[in-house]
């Protein structure tokens, strides 16, 4: 699985867990830190934790272990380092404070992939 596919999987977990303002930034031509940042907003600490756990689980399923997790005790921010994809999960106040969108304002945004509609059962 390439890094863009992994970023899309992480964004899909955030969508499934009802995060808001989900964004994928393409950093490939900007830095060696990562190929992509995935940024999403959660409403509370519980949701932050659930999304982080879901991303770590789905990353492992597709063969990518989480290298490092920061901020799990925080109410405002969690970071998951999956190597070439770094996921930043924020509450509203934390996202405003860190303002990664402004810091990386000249970075291309990647459209979230559209999932096929599920058949009614």
Secondary structure as the mmCIF struct_conf table of DSSP 4:
data_model
#
loop_
_struct_conf.conf_type_id
_struct_conf.id
_struct_conf.beg_label_comp_id
_struct_conf.beg_label_asym_id
_struct_conf.beg_label_seq_id
_struct_conf.end_label_comp_id
_struct_conf.end_label_asym_id
_struct_conf.end_label_seq_id
HELX_RH_AL_P HELX_RH_AL_P1 UNK A 3 UNK A 16
TURN_TY1_P TURN_TY1_P1 UNK A 17 UNK A 18
STRN STRN1 UNK A 20 UNK A 26
TURN_TY1_P TURN_TY1_P2 UNK A 28 UNK A 30
BEND BEND1 UNK A 32 UNK A 33
BEND BEND2 UNK A 35 UNK A 35
STRN STRN2 UNK A 36 UNK A 41
BEND BEND3 UNK A 43 UNK A 44
HELX_RH_AL_P HELX_RH_AL_P2 UNK A 45 UNK A 61
TURN_TY1_P TURN_TY1_P3 UNK A 62 UNK A 63
STRN STRN3 UNK A 68 UNK A 70
TURN_TY1_P TURN_TY1_P4 UNK A 72 UNK A 73
BEND BEND4 UNK A 75 UNK A 76
STRN STRN4 UNK A 77 UNK A 81
BEND BEND5 UNK A 83 UNK A 84
STRN STRN5 UNK A 85 UNK A 90
HELX_RH_AL_P HELX_RH_AL_P3 UNK A 92 UNK A 98
HELX_RH_AL_P HELX_RH_AL_P4 UNK A 100 UNK A 103
TURN_TY1_P TURN_TY1_P5 UNK A 104 UNK A 106
BEND BEND6 UNK A 107 UNK A 107
STRN STRN6 UNK A 108 UNK A 110
HELX_LH_PP_P HELX_LH_PP_P1 UNK A 111 UNK A 120
#
